[in-house]
Amino acid sequence: DYGFALPNDVELFVLMGEGGHDDHDDHDDHSDEGDDHDDHSDEGDDHDDDDGEIHADEDEEVFMYDPHSWLSPLAFEAQLAVVLDSLVLNFPNGTNIFNTNAVAYSAQLQALDNGFNDAFGDSGDCDTAGVTKTIIANHNAYSYMTLKYDIEVVSLHGLDPEGEPSPEDIAEVVDHINEEGITVLFVEEFTDQGAVDSIVQQTGVSIQILYTMELSPSDANDNYLSLMNKNLESLISGIGC
């Protein structure tokens, strides 16, 4: 089963759920509670010392989970089912076309998954070629994809896209590249490649893109399937199988 991995400070709300507008009745019950907040003003003063404080362990928890679940085609297919259920619930007149489109798109996602399995699964092309399924990435946004297809990721700064690698982190990655004979460094589509110049200069690796699809694609003709197929081709090329 696949689900959504959310950072600890993110809440998931489903709009227009089965309860419909009746759910709003509960919100009306809280109107009186708002008046009670004045009574807690003194209590709030007691916490002033903590309000602006960022604790290291809390900061780490934000990046405990990789939110990029859509980078596994089967996890993305699970999300497709959620969207389909919501569309059918709220627009029942379109049920037939929604189901038809969902079945067709699901088949495309299954074919995409098969492509990844043919390359990286047990007895896939990479296993047959005997290559090490290890990639180097500037930051690890690819946990769902690489876990599903048994690919190891060595990253400069983990899940935090804004993280700054230390000299020790860079040295460790350089050692890994040299020891494994890795020739490609993967970055996201909008990464400033100057940020990895040091590694390129020290190792001679080339840069390839793995698309995370967090932002609209630079090419309007691209979509999820086309970009994931580009990811597949880049991984096959970068790993060397």
C-alpha positions in Angstrom: 0.0 0.0 0.0 1.1 3.6 -0.7 0.2 6.7 1.2 1.3 10.3 1.6 4.4 11.0 3.6 3.9 14.5 5.0 6.3 16.6 7.1 5.2 16.9 10.7 4.1 20.5 10.4 1.8 19.8 7.3 -1.8 18.8 7.6 -3.8 17.2 4.8 -7.3 18.4 4.3 -9.8 16.7 1.9 -12.2 19.3 0.5 -15.8 18.3 -0.2 -15.6 15.0 1.6 -18.5 12.6 2.1 -19.9 14.8 4.7 -20.4 17.6 2.2 -21.5 20.9 3.5 -22.9 19.4 6.6 -19.4 19.3 7.9 -19.5 23.1 8.3 -22.1 22.7 11.0 -19.3 21.6 13.3 -17.4 24.8 12.6 -20.3 26.9 13.8 -20.0 25.2 17.1 -16.6 26.7 17.6 -17.7 30.3 17.3 -18.1 30.6 21.0 -14.8 29.0 21.6 -13.1 31.9 19.8 -14.3 34.2 22.6 -12.5 32.0 25.1 -9.1 32.8 23.6 -9.0 36.1 25.4 -9.0 34.2 28.7 -5.7 32.5 27.6 -3.9 35.7 26.9 -1.9 35.5 30.1 -1.0 31.9 29.4 0.4 32.9 26.0 2.8 35.3 27.8 4.3 32.4 29.6 5.3 30.9 26.2 6.9 34.0 24.7 10.4 32.6 25.3 9.6 29.6 23.1 7.7 31.2 20.3 10.6 32.3 18.2 12.7 29.3 19.1 13.6 26.7 16.5 14.8 23.5 18.1 17.2 21.3 16.2 15.2 18.2 16.7 12.1 19.8 15.4 14.0 21.2 12.4 15.2 17.7 11.6 11.7 16.2 11.9 10.5 18.4 9.1 12.8 16.6 6.7 12.3 13.0 8.1 9.9 12.2 5.2 10.3 12.5 1.5 7.1 14.2 0.1 7.9 13.2 -3.6 5.6 10.1 -3.6 4.6 10.7 -7.2 8.0 9.8 -8.4 7.0 6.1 -8.0 4.5 5.4 -10.7 2.6 3.0 -8.5 2.4 5.5 -5.7 1.2 8.0 -8.2 -1.4 5.5 -9.3 -2.7 5.2 -5.8 -3.2 9.0 -5.8 -5.1 8.7 -9.1 -7.6 6.5 -7.3 -8.2 9.2 -4.7 -8.7 11.9 -7.4 -11.1 9.6 -9.3 -13.2 8.9 -6.2 -13.5 12.7 -5.5 -14.4 13.5 -9.1 -17.1 10.8 -9.2 -18.5 11.9 -5.8 -18.7 15.6 -6.7 -19.5 15.3 -10.5 -21.5 12.1 -10.8 -22.7 13.0 -14.3 -19.1 12.5 -15.5 -18.6 9.1 -13.9 -18.3 7.1 -17.1 -15.7 9.4 -18.7 -13.8 9.7 -15.4 -13.6 5.9 -15.1 -12.6 5.5 -18.8 -9.8 8.0 -18.5 -8.6 6.6 -15.2 -8.4 3.1 -16.6 -6.4 4.3 -19.6 -4.1 6.4 -17.5 -3.6 3.6 -15.0 -2.5 1.4 -17.9 0.1 4.0 -18.9 1.4 4.2 -15.3 1.6 0.4 -15.2 3.6 0.4 -18.4 5.9 3.1 -16.9 6.4 0.9 -13.9 7.2 -2.1 -16.1 9.9 0.0 -17.9 11.6 0.8 -14.6 11.3 -2.9 -13.5 12.8 -4.1 -16.8 15.8 -1.9 -16.2 16.3 -2.0 -12.5 14.2 -4.8 -11.1 15.4 -8.4 -10.2 16.9 -9.9 -13.4 16.5 -6.5 -15.1 19.0 -5.1 -17.5 21.1 -3.5 -14.8 21.3 -6.7 -12.8 22.2 -8.7 -15.9 24.9 -6.1 -16.7 26.3 -6.5 -13.2 26.6 -2.7 -12.7 26.3 -1.1 -9.3 22.9 0.6 -9.0 24.2 3.7 -7.2 23.5 7.3 -8.2 24.9 10.6 -6.9 22.3 13.4 -6.5 22.6 17.0 -5.2 19.7 16.3 -2.8 17.6 13.2 -2.3 14.2 13.9 -3.6 14.0 10.4 -5.1 13.4 8.1 -2.2 10.1 6.6 -3.5 11.5 6.0 -6.9 14.9 4.5 -5.8 13.4 2.4 -3.0 10.9 0.9 -5.3 13.5 -0.1 -7.9 16.4 -0.9 -5.5 18.7 2.0 -6.5 21.0 3.5 -3.9 21.2 7.3 -3.7 24.2 9.1 -2.3 23.3 12.8 -1.8 25.0 16.0 -0.8 22.4 17.2 1.6 19.7 14.7 2.2 16.0 15.7 2.0 16.5 19.4 2.7 16.6 21.1 -0.7 18.1 24.3 0.9 20.8 22.4 2.8 24.4 23.4 2.4 26.8 20.5 2.2 29.8 20.7 4.5 33.4 20.2 3.2 33.2 16.8 4.8 30.0 15.9 2.9 31.6 17.0 -0.4 34.7 15.0 0.3 32.7 11.9 1.2 30.7 12.2 -2.1 33.9 12.7 -4.1 35.4 9.5 -2.5 32.2 7.6 -3.3 32.3 8.7 -7.0 36.0 7.7 -7.3 35.6 4.4 -5.6 32.5 3.4 -7.5 33.6 4.8 -10.9 30.5 6.9 -11.1 30.4 9.3 -14.1 27.1 11.2 -13.6 25.8 13.6 -11.0 22.1 14.1 -11.0 20.4 17.4 -10.2 16.9 18.7 -10.3 15.6 20.6 -13.3 15.9 24.1 -11.8 19.1 23.6 -9.8 21.9 26.1 -10.1 24.5 23.8 -11.4 27.2 26.2 -10.1 26.4 24.7 -6.7 28.0 21.4 -7.7 30.9 22.9 -9.7 33.4 21.8 -7.0 32.4 18.1 -7.4 32.5 18.3 -11.2 36.0 19.9 -11.2 37.3 17.2 -8.7 35.8 14.2 -10.4 35.0 15.0 -14.0 31.4 13.8 -13.7 28.8 15.0 -16.1 25.5 16.6 -15.1 22.2 15.0 -15.9 18.7 16.0 -14.8 16.2 14.0 -12.8 12.8 15.7 -12.9 11.0 16.1 -9.6 8.0 18.0 -11.1 7.7 20.3 -8.1 7.2 23.3 -10.5 5.7 23.6 -14.0 7.9 22.1 -16.7 10.0 24.5 -18.7 8.6 22.8 -21.9 4.8 23.1 -22.0 4.7 19.9 -24.1 6.0 17.9 -21.2 3.8 16.1 -18.7 4.2 13.5 -15.9 4.6 10.5 -18.2 7.1 12.2 -20.6 9.2 13.5 -17.7 9.2 10.2 -15.9 10.3 8.5 -19.1 13.1 11.0 -19.4 14.0 10.1 -15.8 14.1 6.4 -16.8 16.3 7.1 -19.8 18.7 9.3 -17.7 19.0 6.7 -14.9 19.7 3.9 -17.4 22.4 6.1 -19.1 23.8 7.4 -15.8 24.1 4.0 -14.2 25.4 2.5 -17.4 23.1 -0.3 -18.1 
